[in-house]
């Protein structure tokens, strides 16, 4: 029996929300610790676990999706587009879904036949991506081979690595290379038994027979090519142990193999910069996956803007990629401009400065003063470069009719900014971008010195305004 439960992003009280839906939380309170932590940190995703013969699918929806009979389908579509963007821009180090599998996942999510098991199909494609990487690794290697491994000590024991020694500032460290035998048959033995553990504890018929066949095919390949140690027993506890970690630590390729193996059991989000950092977990029936919706939205907006720029003869910078930060000195004080995106129209000498905000705008007060004050400050600093600046705040949903605002905060100047909706209706994700390319000219009749002084005075005022509105 399955039970799907929807929660909203940043849900304040999960227990109360579940009780309001008539769900008795006492039987699985211990399962909700991770979920509480994720939701509290504004993550969205899913947490699936089994309790008393009931499989609970708890889905934390992003603010652009409302709970409904179609919510799970919309949510899986949201996750698939996350992977689409992730595959293009390599925005994090978690497990990728190859392009071919991603296309199949999109197709299966549109199928009416699978409408009752959307999340399971998504998870199935993730598992298949892992199996492909495992198979690829063992196709490349024999039972054993000798490899060169970097070695550092304070005495010479192996062949010197001259290149690394020249770069080394600490002369007490002597870089060397040593030849070691890597026994891939032992790695294959652990992988084979991890697959057995996956079938017995993790695999469910809801993932489809095709996945099971791929697991058994890989097991068969390992048996034919490698000396699999009979009688070897593997548990999740030993898989997380120091002994196995050391065995896979010889090369970066081997360390990645261990990450792939552990990803079969839902650990793909527990790694930082290729270092293995596993939280101890015994419950193999638990599956979870969470992402930061704000980060995803920023990359999604970048994807839309980049296509717009490429198709319209403009260039684009993104603070997470090309770095939009520019440093300035004002009255000997360092100041910086750091908008999310800068679209440059060189022909008209215009910079379209854009900040993306992950929030729905249903009324004017949803547009925070701290957001447009920062926009104002950044726009002012960019104008010093000789470009006209058109500032925008971008939101996934704007319900108010007004899209352009004139704000007067200090009675001496009016700041005009625009709002733009880049929604997450993925079927029409072109969004029909239309910008107001009003050509803004800097005043040419002000001499240079007085203009610089005016800039300094305005910058200090704006900086103080931003600080006062942040809280």
C-alpha positions as CSV (number, residue, x, y, z in Angstrom):
1,X,0.0,0.0,0.0
2,X,1.3,3.5,-0.9
3,X,0.4,6.8,0.5
4,X,1.5,10.1,-1.1
5,X,1.7,13.2,1.2
6,X,2.4,16.7,-0.1
7,X,4.1,19.3,1.9
8,X,4.9,22.9,0.9
9,X,8.3,24.4,0.6
10,X,9.4,25.9,3.9
11,X,6.5,24.2,5.8
12,X,6.5,25.7,9.3
13,X,5.1,22.7,11.2
14,X,5.3,19.4,9.5
15,X,3.7,17.4,12.3
16,X,0.7,19.7,12.4
17,X,0.3,19.7,8.6
18,X,0.3,15.9,8.6
19,X,-2.2,15.8,11.5
20,X,-4.5,18.2,9.5
21,X,-4.4,15.6,6.7
22,X,-5.6,12.9,9.2
23,X,-2.2,11.2,9.3
24,X,-1.0,9.7,12.6
25,X,2.6,10.7,12.9
26,X,3.4,8.8,16.1
27,X,4.3,5.6,14.1
28,X,7.1,7.2,12.1
29,X,8.2,10.3,14.0
30,X,11.8,9.1,13.9
31,X,11.8,9.2,10.1
32,X,11.0,12.9,10.0
33,X,14.3,14.3,11.5
34,X,16.0,14.5,8.1
35,X,12.8,15.9,6.5
36,X,12.5,18.6,9.1
37,X,16.1,19.7,8.6
38,X,15.7,19.8,4.8
39,X,12.4,21.7,4.8
40,X,13.7,24.1,7.5
41,X,16.6,24.9,5.1
42,X,14.2,25.7,2.2
43,X,14.9,22.5,0.3
44,X,12.4,20.7,-1.9
45,X,12.4,17.0,-2.7
46,X,11.0,13.7,-1.6
47,X,11.5,11.3,1.3
48,X,10.2,7.8,0.8
49,X,10.1,5.2,3.6
50,X,8.2,2.1,4.6
51,X,6.4,1.8,7.9
52,X,3.9,-1.0,9.0
53,X,3.5,-2.3,5.4
54,X,2.7,1.2,4.1
55,X,5.1,3.0,1.8
56,X,4.9,6.8,2.4
57,X,5.9,9.1,-0.3
58,X,6.4,12.5,1.3
59,X,6.9,15.2,-1.4
60,X,8.0,18.7,-0.5
61,X,6.7,20.8,-3.4
62,X,8.4,24.0,-4.7
63,X,6.3,27.2,-4.3
64,X,5.4,27.1,-8.0
65,X,3.4,23.8,-7.6
66,X,0.2,23.6,-5.6
67,X,-0.9,20.2,-4.1
68,X,-3.4,18.6,-6.5
69,X,-4.0,15.3,-8.3
70,X,-1.4,16.4,-10.9
71,X,1.2,17.7,-8.4
72,X,3.4,14.5,-8.5
73,X,3.6,14.6,-12.3
74,X,4.4,18.4,-12.2
75,X,7.0,17.8,-9.5
76,X,8.8,15.0,-11.4
77,X,8.8,17.3,-14.4
78,X,10.4,19.9,-12.2
79,X,13.1,17.4,-11.1
80,X,13.8,16.3,-14.7
81,X,14.4,19.9,-15.8
82,X,16.7,20.3,-12.8
83,X,18.7,17.4,-14.2
84,X,18.5,18.9,-17.7
85,X,20.0,22.2,-16.5
86,X,22.5,20.3,-14.3
87,X,23.8,18.2,-17.2
88,X,24.3,21.4,-19.3
89,X,26.1,23.6,-16.7
90,X,27.5,21.0,-14.3
91,X,26.1,23.1,-11.4
92,X,26.9,20.6,-8.7
93,X,28.8,17.3,-8.0
94,X,25.8,15.0,-7.4
95,X,25.0,12.1,-9.6
96,X,24.1,13.0,-13.2
97,X,21.4,11.3,-15.4
98,X,22.9,10.8,-18.9
99,X,21.2,12.6,-21.7
100,X,19.8,9.3,-23.2
101,X,18.2,8.3,-19.9
102,X,16.9,11.8,-19.3
103,X,15.1,11.7,-22.7
104,X,13.5,8.4,-21.6
105,X,12.5,9.8,-18.3
106,X,10.8,12.8,-19.9
107,X,9.0,10.4,-22.2
108,X,7.8,8.1,-19.4
109,X,6.6,11.1,-17.3
110,X,4.3,12.1,-20.2
111,X,2.9,8.6,-20.5
112,X,-0.5,8.0,-19.1
113,X,0.3,4.3,-18.5
114,X,2.8,5.3,-15.7
115,X,0.7,8.0,-14.2
116,X,0.3,6.0,-10.9
117,X,4.1,5.6,-10.3
118,X,5.8,8.8,-11.5
119,X,8.2,9.2,-8.7
120,X,9.2,5.5,-8.9
121,X,10.0,6.0,-12.6
122,X,12.2,9.0,-11.8
123,X,14.1,7.0,-9.2
124,X,14.4,4.1,-11.6
125,X,16.2,6.3,-14.2
126,X,18.6,7.5,-11.5
127,X,19.4,3.8,-10.6
128,X,20.0,3.0,-14.3
129,X,22.4,6.0,-14.6
130,X,24.4,4.5,-11.7
131,X,24.4,1.0,-13.3
132,X,25.7,2.5,-16.5
133,X,28.7,4.0,-14.7
134,X,29.4,0.8,-12.8
135,X,29.4,-1.2,-16.0
136,X,31.6,1.3,-17.8
137,X,34.2,1.1,-15.0
138,X,34.6,-2.6,-15.0
139,X,34.7,-2.8,-18.8
140,X,37.8,-0.6,-18.7
141,X,39.7,-2.8,-16.2
142,X,41.1,-6.3,-15.9
143,X,41.5,-8.4,-12.7
144,X,44.5,-6.5,-11.6
145,X,47.2,-4.1,-12.9
146,X,50.0,-1.9,-11.7
147,X,49.5,1.8,-11.5
148,X,51.6,4.8,-10.5
149,X,50.4,6.5,-7.3
150,X,51.6,9.8,-5.9
151,X,53.5,9.5,-2.6
152,X,54.8,12.2,-0.2
153,X,57.3,11.7,2.6
154,X,60.3,13.4,4.3
155,X,62.7,10.8,2.9
156,X,63.3,9.3,-0.5
157,X,61.8,5.9,-0.9
158,X,60.5,5.8,-4.4
159,X,61.0,7.5,-7.8
160,X,61.1,11.3,-7.5
161,X,58.4,13.4,-9.0
162,X,60.5,16.4,-10.2
163,X,57.5,18.5,-11.4
164,X,55.7,18.4,-8.1
165,X,58.9,19.0,-6.1
166,X,59.6,22.2,-8.1
167,X,56.1,23.5,-7.2
168,X,56.3,22.4,-3.5
169,X,57.0,25.4,-1.2
170,X,57.5,23.2,1.8
171,X,60.9,21.6,1.1
172,X,60.5,19.0,3.8
173,X,57.9,17.3,1.6
174,X,59.5,15.1,-1.1
175,X,57.1,14.1,-3.9
176,X,57.6,10.7,-5.3
177,X,55.7,8.1,-7.4
178,X,55.4,4.5,-6.5
179,X,54.1,1.5,-8.4
180,X,51.2,-0.4,-6.8
181,X,49.1,-3.3,-7.8
182,X,45.4,-2.5,-7.9
183,X,43.3,-5.7,-7.5
184,X,40.1,-5.0,-9.3
185,X,38.7,-8.4,-8.5
186,X,38.2,-7.3,-4.9
187,X,36.4,-4.1,-6.1
188,X,34.3,-6.3,-8.3
189,X,33.5,-8.6,-5.4
190,X,32.2,-5.6,-3.3
191,X,30.2,-4.3,-6.3
192,X,28.7,-7.7,-7.0
193,X,27.5,-8.0,-3.4
194,X,26.3,-4.4,-3.3
195,X,24.1,-5.3,-6.3
196,X,22.8,-8.4,-4.4
197,X,22.1,-6.1,-1.4
198,X,20.3,-3.7,-3.7
199,X,18.0,-6.4,-5.2
200,X,17.1,-7.9,-1.8
201,X,16.7,-4.7,0.2
202,X,16.2,-1.8,-2.1
203,X,14.7,-3.0,-5.4
204,X,10.9,-3.0,-5.7
205,X,8.7,-4.2,-8.5
206,X,7.5,-0.7,-8.9
207,X,10.8,0.2,-10.5
208,X,10.0,-2.3,-13.4
209,X,11.5,-5.5,-14.6
210,X,13.9,-3.7,-17.0
211,X,15.9,-2.3,-14.1
212,X,16.1,-5.7,-12.4
213,X,17.3,-7.2,-15.7
214,X,20.1,-4.6,-16.0
215,X,21.2,-5.4,-12.4
216,X,21.4,-9.1,-13.1
217,X,23.2,-8.5,-16.4
218,X,25.9,-6.5,-14.7
219,X,26.2,-9.2,-12.0
220,X,26.7,-11.8,-14.8
221,X,29.4,-9.6,-16.4
222,X,31.3,-9.4,-13.2
223,X,31.1,-13.1,-12.6
224,X,32.5,-13.9,-16.1
225,X,35.3,-11.3,-16.1
226,X,36.5,-11.2,-12.4
227,X,37.4,-13.6,-9.6
228,X,34.4,-12.9,-7.3
229,X,35.2,-14.1,-3.8
230,X,32.5,-16.6,-2.9
231,X,31.0,-16.4,0.6
232,X,31.8,-12.6,0.9
233,X,29.1,-10.9,2.9
234,X,28.3,-7.2,2.6
235,X,26.1,-5.1,4.8
236,X,25.3,-1.4,4.7
237,X,27.4,-1.0,7.8
238,X,30.5,-2.6,6.3
239,X,30.0,-0.6,3.1
240,X,30.3,2.5,5.2
241,X,33.3,1.2,7.1
242,X,36.9,2.4,7.0
243,X,38.2,-0.9,5.6
244,X,36.3,-0.6,2.3
245,X,36.9,3.2,2.1
246,X,40.7,2.6,2.2
247,X,40.4,-0.2,-0.4
248,X,38.7,2.3,-2.9
249,X,41.0,5.2,-2.0
250,X,44.0,4.4,-4.3
251,X,42.8,6.6,-7.2
252,X,40.2,9.2,-7.9
253,X,38.5,6.8,-10.3
254,X,38.2,4.2,-7.6
255,X,36.8,6.7,-5.1
256,X,34.2,7.7,-7.7
257,X,33.3,4.0,-8.1
258,X,32.6,3.8,-4.3
259,X,30.4,6.9,-4.6
260,X,28.4,5.2,-7.4
261,X,28.0,2.0,-5.3
262,X,26.8,3.9,-2.3
263,X,24.5,6.0,-4.5
264,X,22.4,2.8,-5.0
265,X,21.4,3.3,-1.4
266,X,20.6,7.0,-1.6
267,X,24.0,8.6,-0.5
268,X,24.6,10.7,-3.6
269,X,23.9,13.9,-1.8
270,X,26.3,13.2,1.1
271,X,29.6,14.1,-0.7
272,X,31.6,17.3,-0.7
273,X,34.2,17.9,-3.4
274,X,35.0,14.2,-4.1
275,X,35.6,13.5,-0.4
276,X,33.5,10.7,1.0
277,X,31.5,11.9,4.0
278,X,28.7,9.5,4.8
279,X,26.1,9.9,7.5
280,X,25.5,6.5,9.2
281,X,22.2,5.1,8.0
282,X,20.8,1.5,8.4
283,X,17.4,1.8,6.9
284,X,17.7,0.5,3.3
285,X,14.0,1.1,2.7
286,X,14.5,4.9,2.9
287,X,15.0,6.9,-0.3
288,X,15.4,10.7,-0.3
289,X,16.5,13.4,-2.7
290,X,16.5,17.2,-2.1
291,X,17.6,20.2,-4.0
292,X,17.8,24.0,-3.3
293,X,15.0,25.5,-5.4
294,X,16.5,29.0,-5.3
295,X,19.8,27.8,-6.8
296,X,18.0,25.8,-9.4
297,X,15.8,28.8,-10.3
298,X,18.9,31.0,-10.8
299,X,20.4,28.5,-13.2
300,X,17.1,28.0,-14.9
301,X,16.8,31.8,-15.5
302,X,20.4,31.8,-16.8
303,X,19.5,29.1,-19.3
304,X,16.6,31.1,-20.6
305,X,18.6,34.4,-20.7
306,X,21.5,32.8,-22.4
307,X,19.3,31.5,-25.2
308,X,17.8,34.9,-25.5
309,X,21.3,36.5,-25.6
310,X,22.6,34.0,-28.2
311,X,19.6,34.6,-30.4
312,X,19.6,38.4,-30.2
313,X,23.3,39.2,-30.6
314,X,23.9,40.0,-26.9
315,X,26.3,38.8,-24.3
316,X,25.5,37.6,-20.8
317,X,27.4,37.2,-17.6
318,X,26.2,35.2,-14.6
319,X,27.6,35.6,-11.1
320,X,27.9,31.8,-10.6
321,X,29.7,31.3,-13.9
322,X,31.3,34.4,-15.6
323,X,31.4,36.4,-12.3
324,X,29.5,39.8,-12.5
325,X,31.2,41.3,-9.5
326,X,33.0,44.6,-10.0
327,X,35.0,46.4,-7.4
328,X,35.0,50.1,-6.8
329,X,36.7,52.6,-4.5
330,X,34.5,55.4,-3.2
331,X,36.1,57.8,-0.7
332,X,38.8,55.2,-0.2
333,X,36.1,52.6,0.8
334,X,35.8,49.4,-1.2
335,X,32.4,49.0,-2.8
336,X,31.2,46.3,-5.2
337,X,28.5,45.6,-7.6
338,X,27.3,42.0,-7.9
339,X,24.0,41.5,-9.8
340,X,22.9,38.0,-10.7
341,X,23.1,38.6,-14.4
342,X,24.2,41.3,-16.8
343,X,22.9,41.3,-20.4
344,X,25.0,43.6,-22.6
345,X,23.7,45.2,-25.8
346,X,26.9,46.6,-27.2
347,X,25.2,48.2,-30.2
348,X,23.1,50.5,-28.0
349,X,25.7,50.7,-25.1
350,X,23.1,49.2,-22.7
351,X,23.6,46.8,-19.8
352,X,20.4,45.1,-18.7
353,X,21.1,44.2,-15.0
354,X,19.0,41.4,-13.6
355,X,18.5,39.9,-10.1
356,X,16.4,36.7,-9.9
357,X,14.2,36.2,-6.8
358,X,12.7,32.9,-5.9
359,X,9.3,34.2,-4.7
360,X,5.8,34.7,-5.9
361,X,4.6,38.3,-6.3
362,X,0.9,38.5,-5.5
363,X,1.0,42.1,-4.3
364,X,3.4,45.0,-4.3
365,X,4.7,44.5,-0.8
366,X,6.1,41.1,-1.9
367,X,8.8,43.1,-3.7
368,X,11.2,43.7,-0.8
369,X,12.7,47.2,-0.4
370,X,16.1,45.6,0.2
371,X,15.9,43.9,-3.2
372,X,15.3,47.1,-5.3
373,X,17.7,49.2,-3.2
374,X,20.5,46.7,-4.0
375,X,19.4,46.9,-7.6
376,X,19.5,50.6,-7.4
377,X,23.0,50.6,-5.9
378,X,24.3,48.1,-8.5
379,X,22.8,50.0,-11.4
380,X,24.4,53.3,-10.2
381,X,27.8,51.7,-9.9
382,X,27.6,50.1,-13.4
383,X,26.6,53.5,-15.0
384,X,30.1,54.6,-14.2
385,X,31.4,52.3,-16.9
386,X,29.7,54.5,-19.5
387,X,26.7,52.2,-20.3
388,X,23.1,53.0,-19.9
389,X,21.6,50.6,-17.3
390,X,18.1,49.0,-17.3
391,X,17.5,47.1,-14.1
392,X,15.1,44.1,-13.7
393,X,13.9,42.0,-10.8
394,X,12.8,38.5,-12.1
395,X,10.2,36.3,-10.4
396,X,8.7,32.9,-11.2
397,X,5.2,34.2,-10.8
398,X,3.8,37.8,-10.9
399,X,0.1,38.3,-10.3
400,X,0.0,42.1,-10.2
401,X,-0.6,44.0,-13.4
402,X,2.1,46.7,-12.8
403,X,5.5,45.6,-14.2
404,X,7.4,48.9,-14.1
405,X,8.0,50.9,-10.9
406,X,9.2,54.4,-10.2
407,X,10.5,54.7,-6.6
408,X,11.5,57.9,-4.9
409,X,13.2,57.3,-1.6
410,X,15.3,60.3,-0.8
411,X,13.2,63.0,-2.6
412,X,16.2,63.9,-4.8
413,X,16.0,61.2,-7.4
414,X,13.6,58.6,-8.9
415,X,14.7,55.0,-9.4
416,X,12.9,53.1,-12.2
417,X,13.1,49.4,-12.3
418,X,11.2,46.7,-14.2
419,X,9.9,43.3,-13.1
420,X,9.9,40.2,-15.4
421,X,8.2,36.9,-15.0
422,X,10.2,33.9,-16.0
423,X,7.9,31.1,-15.0
424,X,8.5,27.4,-14.6
425,X,5.8,26.2,-16.9
426,X,8.3,23.9,-18.7
427,X,6.1,23.2,-21.7
428,X,6.5,26.8,-22.7
429,X,9.8,27.6,-21.1
430,X,10.7,30.1,-23.8
431,X,8.7,32.6,-21.7
432,X,8.4,35.0,-24.6
433,X,11.0,37.4,-23.2
434,X,10.4,41.1,-24.0
435,X,12.8,43.7,-22.6
436,X,12.2,47.5,-22.6
437,X,15.4,48.6,-24.6
438,X,15.0,52.2,-23.6
439,X,18.4,53.8,-24.5
440,X,19.7,55.6,-21.4
441,X,22.4,58.2,-21.9
442,X,24.6,59.5,-19.2
443,X,24.5,63.3,-18.8
444,X,27.2,64.7,-21.0
445,X,26.9,68.3,-19.9
446,X,28.4,67.6,-16.4
447,X,32.1,68.0,-16.2
448,X,34.1,65.0,-15.0
449,X,35.1,66.2,-11.6
450,X,31.7,67.2,-10.4
451,X,30.3,64.0,-11.8
452,X,32.7,61.9,-9.8
453,X,31.8,63.8,-6.6
454,X,28.1,63.3,-7.3
455,X,28.8,59.6,-7.7
456,X,30.6,59.3,-4.4
457,X,27.8,61.1,-2.6
458,X,25.0,59.1,-4.1
459,X,26.9,55.8,-3.6
460,X,27.3,56.5,0.2
461,X,23.6,57.3,0.4
462,X,22.5,54.2,-1.4
463,X,24.9,52.0,0.6
464,X,23.4,53.3,3.8
465,X,19.8,52.8,2.5
466,X,20.6,49.2,1.7
467,X,22.0,48.5,5.1
468,X,18.9,50.1,6.8
469,X,16.5,48.0,4.7
470,X,18.2,44.6,4.9
471,X,16.4,43.7,8.1
